[in-house]
Amino acid sequence: MSQSVVLRRRLSYNTKSNRRRQVRTPGGRLVVQYLKKRPSVPKCGNCKIKLHGIKPARSVEKSRMCKRVKTVTRSYGGVLCHKCVREKIIRAFLIEEQKIVLKVMKAQKKGGKKPVVA
């Protein structure tokens, strides 16, 4: 005959937040242990790949962790992956270069000189 187990919480429904496991104690009793949800691995905001160097944790656990475990020491660390950050920097640089080239072309047109190819 199986031993009966008494639930510790009032919620008796089999929901995602109410997962439980039966464990036998050293005293020989059968008790219920409630399991916590598994934390998800943080993902890049742009390309949705897993971020390296960041510990997966639930929100409450994150509030207790130190900063170096939650982020990476880089601009957009913990938000974007290294490839997306690199792409963002290159895009910004090329846009600035394009603005400068347009400015030079406009100045040369106004002056009536031939455009100098750099």
N, C-alpha and C positions, 0 to 999 in steps of 0.2 A: 504494500500500500504506500502511495506517495505521501510525503509530508506536506502539510498545508503551509502556505506562505502568506503573511500579512503585509499588505501594501503600506508604505510609510506616508505617502501623500494622499490627498483626497481624490486627485485625478486618476480615474481608473481606465480611461480610454487609451487605446493603442495609437497614440499620435507620435509625430516626429520628435516632439520635445519631451515625451514621456517614455522613452526607451528604458528598459530595465533588464537586469541580469540576476539570476539566482546564484548565490554564492554560499558555500558551506563554511561556517566559521570554525576556528580551532576548537570551540566548545561543542561542536557537533550540531549547532542549530542551522537551519536554512533561512537566509535572509535575502531581502531584495536590495540590490544596488542600482541607483539611477545613473544612467550614462549621459554624458554631456554631448552636445553636437560637435562634430569634427569641424575645425576651422578650415576655411578655403584658402588656397594659396593666392596671394595678391597678383593681379594681372595688370599688364600695361594698358593704359587708358586709350592708346591709339591702335595697337595691333593685337591686343588681347592675348599675348603670350605670357607665360609665368615669369614673374620677376625673381631674379636670383639675389641671395643675400638678405632676404626679408623673411622673418619667421612668421608662418601662418598662425593666427591667433584670433579668438573671438574679441569683440569690442571691449568688454570689461577687462580681459587679460591684457589687451594692448595698452590700456590706461595705466596698468601697473608696470609695464616694461620700460626699459630705458631707451633713449633715442637711437642709439647705435644699432639696436636690434630691429627697429621699425623702419629705418631708412638706409639709403646708400649715400655716401658723401660725394655727391655729384649734383649738378643742377637738375632739377626734376627727379631727384633720387627717390625711389619708392612710388613714383607716379608713372613715369615712362621708362621703357627699356633703353639700353645704350644705343641701339640702332636708331630709334625714333628721335632721341636727343641729338645725335649726330646729324640726322637728316634735317632737323629743325634749324640747327646752327648753320648748316650749309645753305639752306633755303634763304635764311635771313641775310647771309653774306652775299649771295648772288643777287638778291633784290636790291641791296645797297649798292652793289657794283653797277647794276643796270641803271639806277637813278643817277649815279655819277657820270656814266657814259652818255646818257640823255642830256644832262646838263652841259657837258663838254661839246656835244654835237650842236646844241642850241646856240652856245656861245660862238662856235666857229661859223655857223650859218649867219649869225648876226654880224660878225666881223667881216665876212666875205672871203675868208681864207679857205684853202683846201683842207679837208679833214686829215689829221695826222693819225696814221695807224700805229698803235702802240704795240 
